[in-house]
């Protein structure tokens, strides 16, 4: 067992080409430090404890036995329920888009990326579902540690089998009943997040938002940050950067044209914000975008 600090333990981490698993136990409250989206698909399973998730402009509470599927490039955040949180025990499974594409070329009938894109979200695993997932985890761990002949193939085939089970048997929790909607404060933040998702390319000021939602700037900013984990300007920038990715990949527009279309009056400002989230400039991203789907598993920085 590897120990990172006094409040967390990595019980297992293993990675093969395009696929990784991390099993971690955390003690006490923990909030994700980096607000992010990433090209990897993510499957998050809670063995013990509770976590709050933010995605699709809504907040969800996940508990023991819940599995959360995160789509590629989905803006998301996870945090503790409150300051009295005792901690959690979780397993995260990561797939690169290239690995999913590889599976689909071999088994086109599965349409795994379609499933992940259209059916991400929160699931509560029944006993059989949980057994399937944990059997996969133990197989991955055993094969990775022993490295018997064809161990990577054994892991890949087990991954395909896991997806077959997901496609057949997973029953998604109803989003309306899963999302936290019990008070007006959450509803106000949801309306604001939806508005930002539709108008991120516009020059939006806090004064305009406060007037539109009939709230003070202080209350608006504090509520949005406390509920989503993001500040308003940061969320707008992330929405812009995510949209810029797809525009950079189709090579139709110059960097300055993209900056203007997504709401930046300064190309320099766009380039600086893009680099802060993507760790490379827009031109570098355009030139080296295949790095993100190369099948080489990136180092996981224990963000969640």
C-alpha positions as CSV (number, residue, x, y, z in Angstrom):
1,X,0.0,0.0,0.0
2,X,1.3,3.4,-0.9
3,X,0.7,6.3,1.4
4,X,0.6,9.8,0.0
5,X,-0.1,11.8,3.1
6,X,-1.7,11.5,6.6
7,X,-5.2,11.9,5.1
8,X,-5.1,9.6,2.1
9,X,-3.8,6.2,1.0
10,X,-3.5,4.9,-2.5
11,X,-4.2,1.2,-2.1
12,X,-3.6,0.5,-5.8
13,X,-2.7,2.3,-9.0
14,X,-2.2,0.5,-12.4
15,X,-2.1,1.7,-16.0
16,X,-1.8,0.0,-19.4
17,X,-2.0,1.6,-22.8
18,X,-5.1,3.9,-22.7
19,X,-6.6,2.5,-19.4
20,X,-5.9,3.1,-15.7
21,X,-7.3,2.4,-12.3
22,X,-6.7,4.2,-9.1
23,X,-8.1,3.0,-5.7
24,X,-7.8,5.6,-3.0
25,X,-9.0,6.0,0.6
26,X,-9.3,9.5,2.0
27,X,-9.8,10.5,5.6
28,X,-11.7,13.6,6.4
29,X,-13.1,16.3,4.0
30,X,-11.5,16.6,0.6
31,X,-12.5,19.0,-2.2
32,X,-11.1,18.6,-5.7
33,X,-8.4,21.3,-6.1
34,X,-8.5,21.6,-9.8
35,X,-11.7,22.5,-11.7
36,X,-11.4,20.6,-14.9
37,X,-12.6,18.7,-17.8
38,X,-10.4,16.2,-19.7
39,X,-10.6,13.9,-22.8
40,X,-10.5,10.7,-20.7
41,X,-13.7,9.0,-19.8
42,X,-14.0,8.4,-16.1
43,X,-15.9,5.8,-14.1
44,X,-16.0,6.7,-10.4
45,X,-17.2,4.0,-7.9
46,X,-17.8,4.8,-4.2
47,X,-17.2,1.9,-1.8
48,X,-17.7,3.9,1.4
49,X,-18.7,7.4,2.2
50,X,-20.5,10.2,0.3
51,X,-19.4,12.7,-2.4
52,X,-21.0,15.7,-4.0
53,X,-20.7,15.9,-7.8
54,X,-21.4,18.8,-10.1
55,X,-22.0,18.2,-13.8
56,X,-24.6,19.2,-16.4
57,X,-25.1,22.4,-14.3
58,X,-26.6,20.4,-11.5
59,X,-25.4,19.1,-8.1
60,X,-25.8,15.4,-7.2
61,X,-25.0,13.5,-4.0
62,X,-23.5,10.1,-4.5
63,X,-23.2,7.5,-1.7
64,X,-21.9,4.0,-1.0
65,X,-22.6,1.8,-4.0
66,X,-23.0,4.6,-6.5
67,X,-21.2,4.6,-9.8
68,X,-20.7,7.8,-11.7
69,X,-19.9,7.8,-15.4
70,X,-18.1,11.0,-16.6
71,X,-18.2,11.7,-20.3
72,X,-15.1,12.9,-22.2
73,X,-14.6,16.6,-21.8
74,X,-17.6,16.9,-19.4
75,X,-17.1,19.8,-17.0
76,X,-17.3,18.3,-13.5
77,X,-16.3,18.8,-9.9
78,X,-16.4,16.6,-6.8
79,X,-16.2,17.7,-3.2
80,X,-17.1,16.7,0.4
81,X,-20.7,17.0,1.6
82,X,-19.6,19.3,4.5
83,X,-16.8,20.0,6.9
84,X,-17.8,17.0,9.1
85,X,-17.2,14.6,6.3
86,X,-15.3,11.5,7.6
87,X,-13.8,10.6,4.2
88,X,-14.5,8.2,1.4
89,X,-13.2,5.0,-0.3
90,X,-13.4,5.1,-4.0
91,X,-12.1,3.5,-7.3
92,X,-11.7,5.5,-10.5
93,X,-11.3,3.9,-13.8
94,X,-10.0,6.0,-16.7
95,X,-10.2,5.3,-20.5
96,X,-8.7,7.5,-23.2
97,X,-10.8,8.2,-26.2
98,X,-8.3,6.3,-28.4
99,X,-8.8,3.1,-26.3
100,X,-12.6,3.4,-26.6
101,X,-12.2,3.9,-30.3
102,X,-9.9,0.8,-30.4
103,X,-12.6,-1.3,-28.7
104,X,-15.2,0.0,-31.1
105,X,-13.2,-1.0,-34.1
106,X,-12.9,-4.5,-32.8
107,X,-16.5,-4.7,-31.5
108,X,-18.6,-2.1,-33.5
109,X,-21.9,-3.4,-32.3
110,X,-21.2,-2.2,-28.7
111,X,-21.2,1.5,-29.6
112,X,-19.4,2.2,-26.3
113,X,-18.7,5.9,-27.0
114,X,-22.4,6.4,-27.9
115,X,-23.3,4.9,-24.5
116,X,-20.8,7.0,-22.6
117,X,-21.8,10.2,-24.3
118,X,-25.6,9.6,-23.9
119,X,-25.8,7.7,-20.7
120,X,-23.2,9.3,-18.4
121,X,-24.4,10.2,-14.9
122,X,-25.2,8.6,-11.6
123,X,-26.1,4.9,-11.1
124,X,-26.8,3.0,-8.0
125,X,-25.4,-0.5,-8.4
126,X,-27.4,-3.5,-7.2
127,X,-25.6,-6.5,-5.8
128,X,-24.9,-8.1,-9.2
129,X,-23.7,-4.8,-10.8
130,X,-21.4,-4.2,-7.8
131,X,-20.0,-7.7,-8.1
132,X,-19.3,-7.3,-11.8
133,X,-17.4,-4.1,-11.2
134,X,-15.4,-5.4,-8.3
135,X,-14.6,-8.6,-10.2
136,X,-13.2,-6.4,-12.9
137,X,-11.1,-4.4,-10.4
138,X,-9.6,-7.5,-8.8
139,X,-8.8,-9.1,-12.2
140,X,-7.1,-5.8,-13.3
141,X,-5.1,-5.7,-10.1
142,X,-4.1,-9.3,-10.2
143,X,-3.1,-9.2,-13.9
144,X,-1.2,-6.0,-13.5
145,X,0.7,-7.1,-10.5
146,X,1.6,-10.6,-11.7
147,X,2.1,-9.6,-15.4
148,X,1.6,-13.1,-16.7
149,X,1.8,-13.6,-20.5
150,X,-0.9,-11.5,-22.3
151,X,-1.9,-9.7,-19.2
152,X,-2.8,-6.5,-21.1
153,X,-5.0,-8.5,-23.4
154,X,-6.7,-10.1,-20.3
155,X,-7.4,-6.6,-18.9
156,X,-8.7,-5.3,-22.2
157,X,-11.1,-8.3,-22.7
158,X,-12.3,-7.8,-19.1
159,X,-12.9,-4.2,-19.9
160,X,-15.0,-5.1,-22.9
161,X,-17.0,-7.6,-20.7
162,X,-17.6,-4.8,-18.2
163,X,-19.0,-2.5,-20.9
164,X,-21.2,-5.3,-22.1
165,X,-22.7,-5.6,-18.7
166,X,-23.1,-1.8,-18.4
167,X,-24.9,-1.7,-21.8
168,X,-27.2,-4.5,-20.8
169,X,-28.0,-4.0,-17.2
170,X,-27.2,-0.6,-15.8
171,X,-30.3,1.4,-14.8
172,X,-29.6,5.1,-14.6
173,X,-31.0,7.0,-11.6
174,X,-33.6,9.6,-12.6
175,X,-31.8,12.9,-13.0
176,X,-34.6,14.9,-11.5
177,X,-34.7,12.9,-8.4
178,X,-30.9,12.5,-8.1
179,X,-30.1,16.2,-8.4
180,X,-30.2,18.4,-5.3
181,X,-33.2,20.7,-5.9
182,X,-34.6,21.0,-2.4
183,X,-34.1,24.8,-1.9
184,X,-34.5,28.0,-3.9
185,X,-30.7,28.7,-3.6
186,X,-29.9,25.6,-5.6
187,X,-32.6,26.4,-8.2
188,X,-31.2,30.0,-8.6
189,X,-27.7,28.6,-9.2
190,X,-29.0,26.0,-11.7
191,X,-30.8,28.8,-13.7
192,X,-27.6,30.8,-13.6
193,X,-25.4,27.9,-14.8
194,X,-27.9,27.2,-17.6
195,X,-27.8,30.8,-18.6
196,X,-24.0,30.9,-18.7
197,X,-23.9,27.7,-20.8
198,X,-26.1,29.4,-23.4
199,X,-24.5,32.9,-23.3
200,X,-20.8,32.3,-22.5
201,X,-19.7,33.9,-25.8
202,X,-21.3,37.2,-24.8
203,X,-19.7,40.0,-22.8
204,X,-21.4,39.2,-19.5
205,X,-20.8,41.4,-16.4
206,X,-21.7,40.6,-12.8
207,X,-23.9,43.6,-12.7
208,X,-25.9,42.3,-15.7
209,X,-26.3,38.9,-14.1
210,X,-27.3,40.4,-10.8
211,X,-30.0,42.5,-12.5
212,X,-31.2,39.6,-14.6
213,X,-31.6,37.3,-11.6
214,X,-32.7,40.0,-9.1
215,X,-29.9,39.2,-6.7
216,X,-27.0,41.0,-5.2
217,X,-23.6,40.4,-6.9
218,X,-22.2,39.2,-3.5
219,X,-25.0,36.7,-3.0
220,X,-24.8,35.5,-6.6
221,X,-21.1,34.9,-6.6
222,X,-21.0,33.3,-3.2
223,X,-23.9,30.9,-3.9
224,X,-22.5,29.9,-7.3
225,X,-19.1,29.1,-5.8
226,X,-20.4,27.3,-2.8
227,X,-22.8,25.1,-4.8
228,X,-20.8,24.4,-8.0
229,X,-17.2,24.8,-6.8
230,X,-16.5,27.3,-9.5
231,X,-16.5,31.1,-9.5
232,X,-18.6,32.6,-12.3
233,X,-15.8,34.0,-14.4
234,X,-13.9,30.8,-14.2
235,X,-17.0,28.8,-15.3
236,X,-17.4,31.1,-18.3
237,X,-13.7,30.7,-19.2
238,X,-14.0,26.9,-19.0
239,X,-17.1,26.9,-21.2
240,X,-15.2,29.0,-23.7
241,X,-12.1,26.9,-23.7
242,X,-14.1,23.7,-24.1
243,X,-15.8,25.1,-27.2
244,X,-12.5,26.4,-28.5
245,X,-11.2,22.8,-28.5
246,X,-13.6,21.6,-31.1
247,X,-13.1,24.7,-33.2
248,X,-9.3,24.2,-33.2
249,X,-9.7,20.6,-34.2
250,X,-11.7,21.3,-37.4
251,X,-9.0,23.8,-38.7
252,X,-11.7,26.0,-40.1
253,X,-10.9,29.2,-38.1
254,X,-7.7,31.0,-37.1
255,X,-6.9,31.5,-33.4
256,X,-8.0,35.1,-33.6
257,X,-11.3,34.2,-35.2
258,X,-12.0,31.6,-32.6
259,X,-11.2,34.0,-29.8
260,X,-13.7,36.5,-31.2
261,X,-16.4,33.9,-31.7
262,X,-16.2,32.6,-28.1
263,X,-16.3,36.0,-26.6
264,X,-12.7,37.2,-26.1
265,X,-11.9,40.7,-27.3
266,X,-8.2,40.0,-27.0
267,X,-6.5,37.0,-28.7
268,X,-3.7,37.3,-26.0
269,X,-6.3,36.9,-23.3
270,X,-7.8,33.9,-25.0
271,X,-4.4,32.3,-25.4
272,X,-3.5,32.9,-21.8
273,X,-6.8,31.4,-20.5
274,X,-6.6,28.4,-22.9
275,X,-3.1,27.6,-21.8
276,X,-4.0,27.9,-18.1
277,X,-6.5,25.0,-18.6
278,X,-4.9,23.0,-21.3
279,X,-1.2,23.5,-20.5
280,X,-0.5,24.4,-24.0
281,X,-1.3,27.3,-26.4
282,X,-4.2,27.0,-28.9
283,X,-1.7,26.6,-31.8
284,X,0.1,23.8,-29.9
285,X,-3.2,22.2,-29.2
286,X,-4.1,22.3,-32.9
287,X,-0.7,20.9,-33.9
288,X,-0.5,18.2,-31.2
289,X,-4.2,17.5,-30.5
290,X,-3.6,13.8,-31.2
291,X,-1.6,13.7,-28.0
292,X,-4.9,13.8,-26.1
293,X,-6.2,10.7,-27.9
294,X,-2.9,8.9,-28.6
295,X,-3.7,6.1,-26.2
296,X,-0.9,7.0,-23.9
297,X,-2.3,7.2,-20.4
298,X,-1.5,10.6,-18.8
299,X,-0.2,10.7,-15.2
300,X,-3.2,11.0,-12.9
301,X,-2.6,13.8,-10.4
302,X,-5.1,12.6,-7.8
303,X,-7.5,15.4,-8.6
304,X,-10.6,13.7,-7.4
